[in-house]
Amino acid sequence: MSSGPSSLQRWVSEASRRPGVALFAFGMLAVFCAIELVGPLIQADRVDARVLGDFAINLSQSQATIRDLAYPPHFYYPPPFLVLADALASLGLRGAASVGLPILFLAALAAPLLALDLLGPTSGPRRLLLAVLTVAPVLYYVQWDLRATNSNLLVLSCVLAGGGLARRGRTRAAGGLLALAIALKLYSVVLLPYLLWQRRDAWLASTIVWLALLFLLLPVLRFGPAIAFGLTWDWIETFGGAGDPALLPDYYKSLGRSLLLVLGDGAGVRALTRALFALWIVAVAFALWRGRGQPFEERVLRDFGVLLLLPLPLSPTFQPHHAVVALLASVWGVAIALDVREPRARRWGGIGLLVAAWLLVKWVDDWPARALAIHAALGIYLVLLAVLARRAAPTSSGAPLATEVAQELSDGAAPRADRAGPRRRQSFSNAKA
């Protein structure tokens, strides 16, 4: 049985009544993201490759790949990424930064808002306040992605925006955004078999068409058929050759490489790695199975969170900023913690798991031990999604249950068990073929 609202829930409900508080909190988040993204540029007082991090490196590597018609070692971005990066690089480094960095900044702010929209539409100040609360537990990964000027938050925003568009029946645009996410970061390709499983036929078909345009037509138009085929084949070979973690650079923090560095190389360590991989795949399958019987619109955010976590421990090229997808687990944890209808154990469970994952990473200072801590934190996020997230659902108003109850508390009323009414099943059904 649920108990009365906690002090945290009352504080959130009170803050939700004051637009100035929510705007100030979201504004501080925006300032933080801007400082992390452009702070090195301000400190250096110049725009050059040394202060633009991964952004400049990826532009340079893309141009080098096109010039040499061959992929350099440890560069794994697909051919459509090369075309897009080369077009951006044609503006010059300053011009490319003027276009690219604002996009990365907006993606960082949009990701939590889009995730909350998939959980259930919220309005006004409450949405901004909840966005700040959901970013806080995973701020380490957000900070890492922004400092590296990488595109993981952009990829996550594309996936979530596609989900929102699909819910509104705009499957063509949804497929385009998912295809763009795959072209930027290949790990989001795990969502394609999921759409097939859930029979989101129109969304899947649209994504496949967009993928054909991006992966086949775009390189052919840019390079011609022969060069496009050669680059694509070279990318496949380069990507396939990234399997042995012992041969990869130190900036990759994969589970396999971290275990080798901490425990030493040997048959036993490699067997342990394979066992952990198998355990991870089983755990992901269990998390998806836990959602059986739920309508797609009620499980999509949780399932997307589970599936985007899936490739991270398995990837030999894992880096800490890839873990920004844990934002989806944070959305669920915060929503459960603020829901007065949830039993006290579940509420504290949501908070406890998020805090445990944060402390685990912060407690370990040195590498590669911190890399192992990050992978353990990914396991905690998976537990949160598998065990706690499956019961939450939108209310009849379309808002997250936590948000509606917070508004109810702010009006001075006790939460009523019948407030939610019948579950609203917003029409993903019109996205079916």
C-alpha positions in Angstrom: 0.0 0.0 0.0 1.1 3.6 -0.6 1.8 6.0 2.1 1.6 9.8 2.4 3.8 12.1 0.4 7.4 12.5 1.5 9.1 15.8 2.1 10.7 15.5 -1.4 7.4 15.1 -3.0 5.9 18.0 -1.2 8.9 20.2 -2.1 8.5 19.2 -5.8 4.8 19.9 -5.7 5.4 23.3 -4.1 8.1 24.2 -6.6 5.8 23.1 -9.4 3.4 25.9 -8.4 6.0 28.5 -8.9 7.0 29.0 -12.6 10.0 31.1 -11.5 11.6 28.2 -9.6 11.2 25.8 -12.5 12.5 28.3 -15.0 15.5 29.1 -12.8 16.3 25.5 -12.3 16.1 24.7 -16.0 18.1 27.9 -16.8 20.9 26.7 -14.4 20.9 23.4 -16.3 21.2 25.3 -19.6 24.1 27.4 -18.2 25.8 24.3 -17.0 25.5 22.6 -20.4 26.8 25.7 -22.2 29.8 26.0 -19.9 30.7 22.4 -20.3 30.3 22.6 -24.0 32.1 25.9 -24.8 34.1 26.5 -21.7 37.3 25.2 -23.3 36.8 27.6 -26.2 36.3 30.5 -23.8 39.4 29.6 -21.8 41.6 29.1 -24.8 40.2 32.2 -26.5 40.5 30.5 -29.9 38.8 27.9 -32.1 41.1 25.1 -33.0 41.1 21.3 -33.1 42.8 21.0 -29.7 39.9 22.6 -27.8 37.0 21.1 -29.9 37.7 17.5 -28.8 35.8 14.7 -30.5 34.0 17.2 -32.7 37.2 18.3 -34.5 38.7 14.8 -34.4 35.7 13.3 -36.1 35.6 16.0 -38.8 39.3 15.6 -39.5 39.1 11.8 -39.5 36.1 11.9 -41.9 38.0 14.1 -44.3 41.1 11.9 -44.1 39.0 8.8 -44.8 37.4 10.5 -47.9 40.8 11.7 -49.1 42.5 8.3 -48.7 39.4 6.3 -49.6 40.2 4.0 -46.7 39.3 4.0 -43.0 42.1 4.7 -40.5 42.6 2.4 -37.6 40.0 2.8 -34.7 37.6 5.0 -36.7 34.3 3.3 -36.9 31.7 5.9 -38.1 29.7 4.7 -41.1 29.8 6.2 -44.6 26.7 8.5 -44.2 28.5 10.0 -41.2 31.5 10.8 -43.4 29.3 12.6 -45.9 27.6 14.7 -43.3 30.8 15.5 -41.5 32.5 16.4 -44.7 29.7 18.8 -45.6 30.0 20.4 -42.1 33.8 20.6 -42.4 33.5 22.4 -45.7 32.4 25.5 -43.6 35.8 25.6 -42.0 36.4 24.7 -38.3 35.0 27.9 -37.0 31.9 27.7 -39.2 31.4 24.0 -38.4 31.6 24.8 -34.7 29.1 27.6 -35.1 26.6 25.1 -36.6 27.5 21.9 -34.7 27.9 23.1 -31.1 24.5 24.8 -30.8 22.9 21.6 -32.1 24.7 19.6 -29.4 23.6 22.2 -26.8 20.0 22.0 -27.8 20.1 18.2 -27.9 21.4 18.2 -24.3 18.4 20.2 -23.2 15.9 18.4 -25.4 16.7 14.9 -24.3 15.1 14.9 -20.8 12.1 16.9 -22.1 11.5 14.4 -24.9 11.9 11.4 -22.5 9.3 13.0 -20.2 7.0 13.4 -23.2 7.2 9.7 -24.0 6.5 8.9 -20.3 3.4 11.1 -20.6 2.9 14.7 -21.8 3.5 17.3 -19.0 2.9 21.0 -19.1 4.7 24.2 -18.3 6.9 24.6 -15.2 6.4 21.0 -13.9 8.0 19.6 -17.1 11.1 21.8 -16.7 11.5 20.9 -13.1 11.2 17.2 -13.7 13.7 17.5 -16.6 16.3 19.0 -14.2 15.6 16.3 -11.6 16.0 13.5 -14.1 19.3 14.8 -15.4 20.9 15.2 -12.0 21.5 11.5 -11.3 23.2 11.0 -14.6 25.0 14.3 -14.8 28.4 12.6 -14.9 27.7 11.1 -18.3 26.0 14.3 -19.6 29.0 16.3 -18.5 31.4 13.8 -20.2 29.5 13.9 -23.5 29.5 17.7 -23.5 33.1 18.1 -22.6 34.1 15.7 -25.3 31.8 17.5 -27.8 30.5 14.1 -28.8 27.0 13.3 -30.2 25.5 10.8 -27.9 22.9 13.2 -26.5 22.1 14.2 -30.1 21.5 10.5 -31.0 19.4 10.0 -27.9 17.3 13.1 -28.7 16.8 11.8 -32.3 15.5 8.4 -30.9 13.2 10.0 -28.4 11.9 12.6 -30.9 11.2 9.8 -33.3 9.2 8.0 -30.6 7.2 11.1 -29.9 6.4 11.6 -33.6 5.4 8.0 -34.1 3.0 8.3 -31.2 1.4 11.2 -33.1 1.2 9.1 -36.3 4.0 10.8 -38.1 5.9 7.6 -38.9 7.8 9.0 -41.9 9.5 11.7 -39.9 9.9 9.2 -37.0 11.7 6.8 -39.3 13.9 9.6 -40.6 15.0 10.5 -37.1 15.7 6.9 -36.1 17.7 6.4 -39.3 19.7 9.5 -38.6 20.5 8.3 -35.1 21.7 5.0 -36.5 23.9 6.8 -39.1 25.4 8.9 -36.2 25.9 6.1 -33.7 25.3 2.5 -34.9 24.3 1.2 -31.4 20.7 2.5 -31.9 20.2 -0.1 -34.6 19.1 -2.5 -31.8 15.7 -0.7 -32.0 14.9 -2.1 -35.4 14.3 -5.8 -34.4 12.3 -4.4 -31.5 10.0 -2.5 -33.8 9.5 -5.7 -35.8 8.7 -7.6 -32.6 6.2 -5.0 -31.5 4.7 -4.8 -35.0 5.3 -1.1 -35.5 5.3 -1.9 -39.3 4.9 1.6 -40.6 7.6 3.1 -38.4 10.0 0.2 -39.2 9.3 0.5 -43.0 9.9 4.2 -42.9 13.2 3.7 -41.0 14.4 1.1 -43.5 13.6 3.5 -46.4 15.5 6.3 -44.7 18.4 4.0 -44.0 18.6 3.0 -47.6 18.8 6.7 -48.5 21.5 7.4 -46.0 23.6 4.3 -46.3 23.2 3.7 -50.1 22.0 6.7 -52.0 23.8 9.4 -50.1 27.3 7.9 -50.4 26.7 7.0 -54.1 25.7 10.6 -54.9 28.7 11.9 -53.1 31.4 9.5 -54.2 30.0 7.4 -57.1 29.0 3.8 -56.9 32.5 2.2 -57.0 34.0 4.4 -54.3 30.8 4.3 -52.2 30.9 0.5 -52.2 34.6 0.4 -51.5 34.3 2.7 -48.5 31.3 0.8 -47.1 33.2 -2.5 -47.4 36.3 -1.0 -45.8 34.1 0.3 -42.9 32.6 -3.1 -42.4 36.0 -4.7 -42.2 37.3 -2.0 -39.9 34.3 -2.3 -37.6 34.6 -6.1 -37.6 38.2 -5.9 -36.7 37.6 -4.0 -33.4 36.9 -7.2 -31.5 40.0 -7.8 -29.4 40.0 -5.3 -26.5 43.7 -5.8 -25.8 44.5 -4.2 -29.1 42.4 -1.1 -28.7 43.6 2.4 -27.5 43.4 3.4 -23.9 40.5 5.8 -24.5 38.2 2.9 -25.0 36.8 1.7 -21.6 35.1 -1.5 -22.7 34.2 -4.1 -20.1 36.5 -6.7 -21.6 39.5 -4.3 -21.8 38.9 -3.1 -18.2 38.8 -6.6 -16.9 42.0 -7.4 -18.7 43.8 -4.3 -17.2 42.5 -4.9 -13.7 42.8 -8.7 -13.5 45.5 -9.4 -16.1 45.2 -11.2 -19.4 44.5 -14.8 -19.4 42.0 -17.5 -20.4 40.2 -17.2 -17.1 39.6 -13.5 -17.5 38.4 -13.9 -21.1 36.1 -16.7 -20.0 34.7 -14.4 -17.2 34.1 -11.7 -19.8 32.2 -14.0 -22.0 30.1 -15.2 -19.0 29.3 -11.6 -18.1 28.3 -10.9 -21.7 25.9 -13.9 -21.6 24.5 -12.8 -18.3 23.9 -9.3 -19.6 22.1 -10.5 -22.6 19.9 -12.7 -20.5 19.2 -9.8 -18.1 18.1 -7.6 -21.0 15.8 -10.3 -22.4 14.3 -10.7 -18.9 13.7 -6.9 -18.7 11.9 -7.0 -22.0 9.9 -10.1 -21.0 8.7 -8.3 -17.8 6.8 -5.9 -20.0 4.7 -8.7 -21.6 1.0 -7.8 -22.0 1.5 -4.0 -21.7 0.5 -1.8 -24.6 3.3 -0.5 -26.6 2.7 3.1 -25.6 3.1 2.2 -21.9 6.3 0.2 -22.3 8.1 2.1 -25.1 10.2 4.4 -22.9 11.3 1.6 -20.6 12.0 -0.8 -23.5 14.0 1.9 -25.3 16.0 2.4 -22.1 16.7 -1.3 -21.9 17.7 -1.7 -25.5 20.0 1.3 -25.6 21.8 -0.1 -22.6 22.2 -3.5 -24.3 25.2 -2.8 -26.6 27.2 -0.8 -24.1 29.0 -3.5 -22.0 29.3 -5.7 -25.1 30.9 -3.0 -27.3 34.8 -3.1 -27.5 34.7 0.7 -28.3 32.7 1.7 -25.2 33.4 5.2 -23.8 31.8 6.7 -20.7 29.8 9.3 -22.6 27.9 6.5 -24.3 26.2 5.9 -21.0 24.0 9.1 -21.4 21.3 6.7 -22.4 20.9 5.9 -18.7 18.9 9.1 -18.7 15.9 7.0 -19.5 16.4 4.9 -16.4 16.7 8.1 -14.4 13.4 9.4 -15.8 11.7 6.3 -14.4 13.5 6.4 -11.1 12.5 10.0 -10.5 8.9 9.4 -11.7 8.5 6.5 -9.3 10.1 8.4 -6.4 7.6 11.3 -6.8 4.5 9.1 -7.2 2.6 9.1 -3.9 0.5 6.1 -5.1 3.6 3.9 -5.2 4.4 1.8 -2.1 7.1 3.3 0.1 9.5 0.5 -0.8 9.3 1.2 -4.5 9.7 4.9 -4.0 12.8 4.4 -2.0 13.9 1.7 -4.4 13.9 4.2 -7.2 15.8 6.8 -5.3 18.2 4.2 -3.8 19.2 2.6 -7.2 19.9 6.0 -8.7 22.0 7.1 -5.8 23.8 3.8 -5.7 24.7 4.1 -9.4 26.0 7.6 -8.8 28.0 6.8 -5.7 29.5 3.8 -7.3 31.1 5.8 -10.1 32.1 8.7 -7.9 33.6 6.5 -5.2 36.1 5.0 -7.6 38.7 7.5 -8.7 41.3 5.7 -10.8 41.0 4.0 -14.2 40.4 1.3 -15.3 38.6 0.5 -12.0 36.2 3.4 -12.6 35.4 1.9 -16.0 34.3 -1.3 -14.2 32.3 0.9 -11.8 30.5 2.5 -14.8 29.6 -1.0 -16.2 28.3 -2.0 -12.8 26.2 1.2 -12.7 24.8 0.2 -16.1 23.7 -3.0 -14.4 21.9 -1.0 -11.7 20.1 1.1 -14.3 19.0 -2.2 -16.0 17.7 -3.5 -12.6 15.7 -0.2 -12.2 14.1 -0.5 -15.6 13.4 -4.3 -15.3 12.0 -4.4 -11.7 10.5 -0.9 -11.0 9.6 0.7 -14.3 7.0 -1.8 -15.6 4.1 -0.8 -13.4 4.0 3.0 -14.1 1.6 4.3 -16.7 0.2 7.6 -17.9 -2.9 9.0 -16.3 -6.2 9.8 -17.9 -4.9 13.4 -18.5 -1.9 12.1 -20.3 0.5 13.3 -17.7 2.9 11.1 -15.7 1.3 9.9 -12.5 3.9 11.7 -10.4 3.2 15.0 -12.2 -0.6 14.8 -11.7 -0.2 13.8 -8.1 2.2 16.7 -7.5 -0.3 19.1 -8.9 -3.0 17.5 -6.7 -0.8 18.0 -3.6 -0.1 21.6 -4.6 -3.8 22.3 -4.6 -3.9 21.1 -1.0 -5.9 17.9 -1.6 -5.1 14.4 -0.6 -4.3 12.1 -3.5 -7.3 10.1 -4.5 -7.1 6.5 -5.6 -9.6 7.1 -8.4 -8.0 10.2 -9.9 -6.1 8.3 -12.6 -9.2 6.7 -14.1 -8.8 4.4 -17.0 -5.4 4.3 -18.6 -5.0 6.4 -21.6 -3.6 4.4 -24.5 -2.4 7.1 -26.8 -2.5 6.0 -30.4 0.7 4.3 -31.5 -1.9 2.1 -33.1 -2.1 4.5 -36.1 1.6 3.8 -36.6 0.8 0.2 -37.5 0.7 -0.8 -41.1 
